[in-house]
Amino acid sequence: MDLLIVAKQVLTGPAGERVEQGAVLVLDGKIAAVGGEAELTAPDGVPTVHYPDSTVLPGLVNAHVHLAFDTGADPVGTLRASDDETLAAGMAERARQLLDCGVTTARDLGDRGGLALDLRDRIARGELAGPRILTAGAPLTPPGGHCWFLGGEVDGDEQIRARVRENAALGVDVIKVMASGGQLTPGGADMWESQFDARQLRVIVAEASKAGLPVAAHAHSTEAITAAVMAGVSTIEHCTWLGQDGTYDPRPEIAEEMAARGIAACSAMSGNWRRLIDVLGTERAVRLFGRLRWLDELGVPLLIGTDAGLPGSVFDDLTGSLELYEHVGFGNERIIELATTGSATALGLGDTTGRVAPGFAADLLVVDGDPTTELTALRQVRLVLAGGRQHILRDTNRTVR
């Protein structure tokens, strides 16, 4: 919808950039102008909404979700027991929940049967409420490997190439590969075990490159991270740095290579991160959480993602995950930059979204208060626009010329 938004301040994108007593004009789904309240006037017939105590900022990015999982105690069992119609309806509801908390771009990193592609397209057409979705379809995994039940099992180079081509033909936005094991698959590889060697990962990257697609590698183990980086993937998901015995085994030279190649790391940690302190113990939790600052200091691009869909990892509280970054010492302005401009750029959308600037998509969030001083302000949602489409509108004063 066309709209002039007036607020106490507008955070335009990069850390520290703001307009006090600012205004944003939205026309035809894009940001037409940004400036001071006194500078901008709504065209005839375009409503003006006033938020005198609020902040306008770019819509948030959640770069690691699984819309096919329901956040319950047994998401895999629920998925396998659901027919496509039931699963698709649940995915649509979870996409709406993402939008509820101000997420206007989400990357779905593994679903069954390509259902997320249909959801992506229906949202883009305005048939359903939800964020812009980047989708991976079924992730590549060995027979019986991590998340095999999503349908992406491959055995040997020819099957690897065929699966990449099949996903590309379906219209995915990214190729996902389970480079290491994970916790979600009983009987599968452990988190610190590799599922593909460096040569196989190079085959995946090469085939994906032919289709113009990036590769996201699920990699908990140091061995898998190393192989994925050397193969030239675009992002490392989790990036936990586990050694063969499950201990923390960071490799500065590999992290520096990630920085040099522009390979982003997505920790994919949910708002349940506080519970890990009790599960892992303080010492191990400090090392796990501390890798975020370590990677950032080495220049590795960071992606904000929550692994939403796994047990307890909800879709409508990205702020809970952002509070981990605050916990380990990131400033609020930097956190907001990572969740908007930084993540959009790392996903290849830096010219489309992640900033409040003329010509960018009208992916906007209005919250009460100032999130640069109190991160919890991000939970006080007043307005969400996704591609200019209104999702939430709670205005204290509305006028039309």
N, C-alpha and C positions, 0 to 999 in steps of 0.2 A: 504494500500500500504506500501511497505518497504521504509524506509526513515531515513536519519540522519538529525536531526534538530539542527542547531547551532544558539545560541542566546546570547545576552548580559548577561542574567541571567535565571536560571531555579528555579522556586519555587517548591520544591518537595512535599509539602503538609502541614504539621503542621506549625503553625505560626513561622516565623523566619528562617526556614530551606530553604537554597538556595545554588545554585552553581553559582558562578560568571564565566562569559565567559564559559557557560556550553553547553552541547550537550546531546541529547536524541536519542538513536537508536531504531527504531521501526521495528520489524520483525514479520510477520504472525499475525498482529493485536494486538500484545502485545509489551510492553516496554521490550527491550532486555538488554539495558544498559543505565546508566546515569552517567555522569562525566564531567570533564573539557574538553574543546574543544581539547586540546593537547593530551588528553588520548584516545579519541575515533576516529576510522577511519571507514568509511563506507565500507562494503564488496563490492567486485566487482559487478558492475551492480546496486548497490543501490544508488539512487540520494542523494545528500547533498543539503539542502536549508539553506541559511544564512540570519539571521535577526540581524544585528549588533546593532540595537537600540531597541530591543524588549525583551519581557519576555515570557517564556514558563511556563505554570501552568496547573494543572489538569483541565479537563473539568468541567463546573459548573453544579450544581444540582438545579433543580426547583422541589420541593417536593409537590407542590399543584397546579395542573392545571386542566382545563376542556376543552379538545380538542373538545368536542361536541358543545361548545358555541363559538360564533363568535366575541365577544367583542363589539357588537353593542348595540344600545339603548334598544333593545328587544331581547336578545339572546334566551329566552324561546320561544317566538313566532316564531322566525326564525327556531329554532330546530323542533318545532312541525309542521311547514309547509314544512319541508324538507323530501324527501324520503331518504332511506338508501344510495343510490348511491350518491346523492348530499351531504349528511352529511359526508359520508366517504371521499369524495374528499376534502371537507373543512377541515376535521381533518388532512388529510395528508399534506395539505398546512400549517396548523398551526404548525404541528410537524417540518416541514422544517424551519419555522420562529424561533422556539426554537433553532435549531441548528445554525441559522445565528448569534445569539448573544453568542454562545459558550456553550450553555446548551447541555450536552452529556448524562444526565440522567434526566428523568422527571417522576413524579408519577401522573397519571391521576386518579382523585378521583370521578368519576361519569360520565358514558356515557349511551347511549341508545342502548339496544340490543347487548351489547358486541362488538360494532364496534371497540373499542380501542384495543381489543385483536387481531383482524385480522391485524390492523395497526401495533401493536407491533411486530407481527410475520413477517410481510412483511419487516419491517425495519431490524429485526434481520437477515433475509435472504439476505439483500442487495438489495431488489427490490425497496425500497423507501429510500430517505434521511430523517434521523431523529435521535433523541437521543434514547438511551435505554429507554424503557417505562415500568413502573410498572403500572398495571391497576387494578381497583376495580370493573368494571362492574357497574351494577345498584345498587345504595346505598339503604340500608334498611331504610324505613320510614313508619310511620303509614298511614292508608288510608287518602288521602287528605293532607298528611304531606309534609314537605319541600322536594321539588324536586320529588314529586310523579310521575310526567310526564316522568321520566326516567325509570319507570317500576318496581321499587323495593318495592311496597307497601306490608306490612305484617300486619296481625292482629292476635295476639295470639302466644303462644309458638311454636305450630306446624308449622305455616307458617314461623315464624322466622327461625326455624331449616331448613325447606325445602328450603328457599331462600338462606341461607348460603351454603347448600349442592349444590344447583343449580349453584351458582356463582363459587364455588370450582370446580365443574365438568366442567364448561366452561374453567377453567384454569386461573382464576384471580390470581393476586399476593398479594392482600390485600382485606380484607372485610371492606367496608365503612358503617358506621351507622350515621344517622342524629339524634344525641342525643338531640339536641335542634332545635328550629325553625330557620328560616333565612329570609333574606330580599327578596329573589328571587321568593318566592311563594306567590302570592296574596291570601288572605284568609286563609293562613296557620298559624301555631303557630308563635308567636313573637320570636325574638331572645333570650329573657330572659326566655322563657318557655321551659320546658323539653318535649320531645316526647316519651321517654322510661324511665322507672324507673330502679333502680339499679339492681333489680332481672332480668329484661328482658335483660339488658346489659350483665349480667353474663351468661345468656343463649347464647347470641351471641358469646361472647368470648370463651365459652366452646366448642361450635360447630365449630367455626373457628379453635380452637386449634387442634381438631381432624383431620382437613385437613392440619395442619401445617402452618396456615395463620395468619398473624398479623391482628389487628383491628385498623382502624383509625376512631376516633369519632369526627364528627363535633359538637362542643360544644361552644356556646357563653356564656351560663349562668353558674353562679357559681354552681348552683344545678346540672346541667348536667355535668359539669367538675368533680365535686365531685363524682357523681355516676359512671362516666366512669373510673376515676382513681381507685376507689374501686373495679370495675369489672375487672380491669387488662388489659385495652386496651394498645396498643403499642404507639399510638400518639394521641394527642389532637389537633384538627384543629381549628384555630382561637384563642381559649383560651382567650376569651375577659373578663371574670369575671364580667358578668352583674348580678346584683341583680334583684329581682322580679319587681322592679319599673324602671328597666333600668339603674340604677346608677352603678358606679364602685364598685365592692364588692370582692376584692382579699382576698384569704384565705391562709395565710402563711403555715399553717399546711398541707393543701392539696398540695401546691406547693412543700413543703419539702417531702411529700409522693411521688410525681412525681419523684423528684430527687432520692429518695431512690430506687424506682422501675425501674429507667431508662426510664420513660415515657417521650417522647419528645414532645415539643410544637412547632407547626407551626403557626405563626401569620397570614399567608396567606394574606399579605398586598401588594398591587400593587404599582407601581410607582406613582399612584394617591394620595399617602398618604398626600401630601402637601395640596390638596384640602380639606381634612378632617379638617384642621385647621379652614377654613372658615365655614364649615358645622357644626362642633361641638363646635367651640369656642376654644380659646387657652387653657383654664384650662382643659377641658375635653380631648382635644387632647394630652396634656402633660401627663395626667394619662394613656391614652390608649397607647401611644408610650412608656412611661416609664416602662410598664410591661416587656418589652424585657430585659432591664438591670436588673430589679428585679428578673425575672426568672433565668437569667444567674448567678446572684450573689448567688442565692440559690442552684445552681448546676443542674438546669433542662436543659437537652440537648435541643438545639434549632435547628429547621429545617428551611431552607430557602425555602419559597414558595410564590407565588404571586396571587393565585386564577385566573390565566390567563384564559380569556374567558368571564368573567363578563364585564359589560359595562365599557369601557375605560381601562380595564386591558389587555394590549397587550402581545403578546407572545415573542416579539423580543427585550425586554429591561429589562432584569433581573437587570441590574445595577441600574435602577431607584428605585427598591425595596431595593437594598443593601444600597443606600444612606440614607434610613431611619435609618439604624443601625449606620451609620456615624453621622447622626443628633443627635442621643441620646447618643453618646459618645464612641461607639466601635471604636477601632483602626483598620486601614485598614488591617493589617496582620490578625487580629482576624476575620474580616469580610470575608476575602478570605478563611480562614480556615473553617468558618461556611458553606460557599457556596460550599466547595469541600470536604475535609476530614470529617468534622463534620457531614454534612448531609448524606454523603455516609454511614458513620458508623451507624447513627441513623436509616437508612433504611435497615440495614443488609447487606450492600454492601461494608463494610470496607476492605474486603480482595480482592475485585475485582476492585474497582475504587476509585477515590478521592485522589490518590497520584501519583507522578511521580517516580516510583520505578520499578526495574526489576520484571517481572512476572505479573504486573498489566495490565489491559486492556489499550490499547493506546487511551484513552479518553483525548485528549490534546487540549489546547487553546494557541495560540500565539497572543499577543497584542503588539502594539507599546507603548513604554514608560514603566513606572514602576507603576503598580496598588497599590503597597504598600505605595507609596507616593501620588499618584493621582488616586483615584478610577475611575475617568472618563476614564482612560486608558483602562478599560475593554470594552469600546465601540469601540476601535480602533483595530478591529479584523483583523488579517493577515492570520491566519490558524486555521482550526478546523479539528481535527481527531476524529471520533467516532468509537470506536472499530477498529481503524487502517484505517478506510475508510475516504478518503479525502473529505471534503465538501467545504472548502475555501482554496485556495492556492494563496497567493500573496507574492512571494519571490523576493528579490532584486538581488539575485545571486544564481544560481542553477548549480551544477556540477555533473557529473557522471563519475566514474572511469571505 
